[in-house]
Amino acid sequence: MLRWVFFSITLMFMNISKLTTEQRNPNSFKIDQKSTLEILKIINQEDKTVPFAVENALLEITALVDDVVHTFSIGGRLFYIGAGTSGRLGVLDASECPPTFGVPTTMVQGNKALTTSVEWVEDDGLAGIQSLKDVSFTGNDVLVGITASGQAPFVKAAMEYACSLGAVVGAIACNEQSKIFSAADHQILLSVGPEILTGSTRLKSGTAQKLVLNMITTTAMIKMGKVYNNYMVDLTPVNEKLHKRAVGLISEISECSMEQAEQMFLLSDKNVKTAIIMIMLDLDKEHAELMITRGEGNLHRTLEAFNTL
């Protein structure tokens, strides 16, 4: 029995060592003998390769984003699932959507792995499935599995469960041999190469994953009308900085004084879009909200709809 266990562990190690993210990077060999500046230059040089890896996956990212937009349009939700760094990146991206785009906290969600290290959970497939059941995941939602190695049973089992419900499933991984790709409609491979510190996937792999998560939610929210030109017109003013930013946006877009922008912002119950339409179309709050509804929340379409009346 002991011989079999030893053989299994050895075989597992051999398989892992073949993964790109687990291989040794020749560019950082003997990094522990370098000066501080030399170490920083090595890290910086390696990080420069990350955007090119993301660029190579743009077509796959596009297809996933289009499915996310469709899901949002029918009232569905986007979920990220991952363990360790990947899980924490998902939670971070999800947590930034409500204040940036004024969406409910339930619209984009990540499994809770941000403040506490839960790397051990990545080996528990049943826990991955349970995490989706705990949030009442349905076939109308989208699940994106995130794992640098692409091997985590926690992520793969959750993705297979989502597939069984008929949901759209995406996978973000940094190894061509990623097992999670077999359970995904959208396979996003980020070939960042070996890490600066062998196996430390919070580095290039984590950076690449963060870039893609930014792309997914930002592009989806733009397509959902949360942006006018390049202004965040659905931001939620949860603090003084965001309050001032909101008033500044209203003033700049509506070409009015800061005083009028502040006044309309308060009259609109602190809704940037409503305040803009109130000023630009000289409407009261109620009629501005009706026009925005007619324009399906998109300010360009709202203005076009008013001009056709």
N, C-alpha and C positions, 0 to 999 in steps of 0.2 A: 504493500500500500504506500509506504513512504517513498519507494522508488518511483511509483507512478505519479505521486504528487510532485516530486522533484522534477520528473520529466515534463510534466504539464507546465510547471512554472518556467522551466528552461525554454520550452517551446514558445510560451507566451512572450517571454523576453525577446526571443529571436524574431518573432513576428513584429513586435513593436519597434524593434531596432531598425527594421526595414522601412518604416514610415519616414517620409521626408522631414517631418517636424522633429523627429528623434535623431536625425543624423548630425554628425559633427560639422560645424561650419569652419572651413579652412581659413576664412578671413578673420576669425576671432580667436584663432589658436594662440595660446600663451597670453591671453588678454589680461590675466592676473599679474603679469609682469610688466604691464604698460603703465605709463603715467596717466594721470587723470584726463588730461587733454587727449591723449592718444585713445583712451577708452571711449571718450565721448565722440571722437571722430569716427571710430569703428561703428558705434551704434547709429550715428547719424547717417553714415554711408549705407548701412544695411537698410535703414528705414526708408531711404529714398527709393528703394525698389518696390515698396508696398503698393503705391498707386498704380504701377504698371500691372501688377497682379490683379488688381480690382478692374482695371480697364479691360483686361482679357475676358472678364466675366459679365460685361455690360448687357449682352443679349439675354443671358439667363436672368439677370437682375430685372431687366425690363419686363419679361414675361411674368415674373413673380409680382412686381409692383402692379401691373395691370389687373392681376387676379385680386390683389389686396384692395384696390380701388373698387372693383366690382363688389367685393364682400362688404366694404364699408357702405356702398350705395344701397345695399339691401338690409342694412342693419346688423351685419356680422361684425366680428371682432378679430383682431390680430393678436396672436400669442407667440412669444418667444420661449423656447425651452432649451436649457443647457445647464451644465454643472461647472463649478469652479469659475474661472475667469469668464468663460463664454456666457454662463448664466448671469453673472453680475453685469456684463455688458448689455444683455437683454433687458434686465431690470432698469438699468440706467437710461437706455433709449426710451423705454416705455414711460418712465417717470417724467421725462422732459416734454412729452407730448401735450399734457393738459395745460401747463402755463404758456407754452409756445403757440399752440393752435386752438386753445379753448375747447378741447374735446373732453368728454367724460373720462374718468380714470379707468373705466372698464373697457374702453375702446381698444387700447393697446396695453397688453399685459406681459409681464415676464415672471418666471418662477422665482420665488424669494431666495436669492443667494447673494445678496449684496453686502450686508453688514456682518454676516457670519460665514466663515469658511465651511463649505459643505462638500468638499471634493469627494468625500467617501461615497456620496449618494450616486455618483455616476455609474457605479456597478449594479445598481438596483433598478432593474427594468420595471418591476411592479410599482415602484415608487413613481416612476415616470408616468405610467398610466393613471395612477391615483391622482397625481397632480392635475391632470386634465379633468378627471371626474369631479375633483373638488371645486373647479370653477365652471362646472356644467358645460364643458366644451361640446359643440355640436358640429354637424356637417356643414353648417352655414358659416363657420369660422375658418380662419387660416392659421396653420401652425408652421412656424419656422424653427427647425432644429439647428442649434449652433454648437459645434464641437470642433476644435482644431484638428484633433487626430481623426475624427469621424468614426470613432469606434464605441463611444459611450453607450452601454446598454440602456441607461436611464433615458437618453434622448431617442435612441432607435425604437425602443418599445412604445414610447409615447407617440412617435411618428406613425408607427404601424397601427396603433389604436385609432389615431386621427384618420388614417386612410380607410380603415374599416367603417368609419362613419360617413365616408364620402366627402371629407373635407379636402381643401387644397393644402398641400404640404410642400414646404420648401426646405432645403438643406444648405447650410453654409459650413464648409470644411476646408482644410488646408492640405489634404492628402488625396491623391488620385485613388488610393485603395480604400477610401472612406466607406464603411459599411452602411452608413445612414443614407447614402445616395440611392440604395435599392428601395427605400421607402419614401422617395420624394418625387413629386411632379416636377419640381424645379431644382436642378442640381447646380449649386454655385460653388465652383472650385476656385479657391484663392491660393495659387501656387507661389507662396512667398519664399520657399526654400528653407534650408536649415536655420534654426534660430541662432542668435548671437551666443546665448548660453544654451547648450544642448538640452532640448526638451522643454525650455521655458517658454511656453506658448502664450504667455501674457505679453510678449514682446511683439514681433512682427505679425504673428497670427492674430493676436488681440487687436492690434492697430488696424489690420485689414478688415477684421470682422466689424469693428466700430465704424469704419468708413462705410461699409455696406449697410449697416443698420441705419446710419444717418440718411443714406440715399433712399432706403425703402420708405421710411416714415415721412421724410421731407417731401419726396416726390409724390407720394400718395396724398398727402395733405394739400399740396399745391393743386393736384388734379381734383380734389374735393372742394375747391373754392376757398380754402383757408388763407390764400395769398392773393393780393391785388398787385399786379406788376411784380415787384419783389419786396413788397411790404407785408409784414405779419399782421393782417387786419383782424385776426380772431384771437389774438393773445389775451390772456386773462391777467388783469392788473392786480396780482396778489401781493405786491409790495410797492413802495414809493418809487423805486426805479422804473418798474413796469408801468406805473401810473403815468409818470412823466413821459415815458416812451410812447404810450398810447396817445396822449394829448399831442405830442410832437407829430405822430403819424397823421392824426386827424387834420392838424394844421397844414402839414405839407401836402397831403393828398387833396384836401379841399381848398387849398390856397386861401386860408383864412388866418386871422390873428390867433395867437396862442390863447388870448382871453376868450374869444368866441369858441375855440376848440374845447377849452376847459368847460365852458358853460354847456355846450351841446353834449359833451361827454357825460356830464352829471345828469342832464335831462334824459339821456338815452339809457339810464341805469348802467352806466359804464360799459357800454357796448360800442366798440370802435366802428364796426360796420354801420350800425344804426346811426351813429353820430355823423358819419361821413355822408350818408344818404340824406339825412335831415338837412345838412348844410348845402350839399351840391344840388339837391332837387327842391329845396325850400319846403320841406314837409314836416309835419309833426311826427312824434315818435310812432304812433299807431300806424300811420300811412307809410312811413319809412319801412317799418317791419313787414308790412304787407307787400311792398315792392321787393324787398329782399327775398321774401318767400317765393314770389313770382319768378325771381331770378335764380331760384334754387340755391341761394346762399352765395352765389358768385357775383361779385360787384360788377364785372363787365356785363354779364347778362342782365343784371338789375338795371343798369343804365340804358342798355339797349331796349329792354322791355318798356321803360318809361317813355322812351322816344317814339315807340310805336303806338302809344295811347292816343 
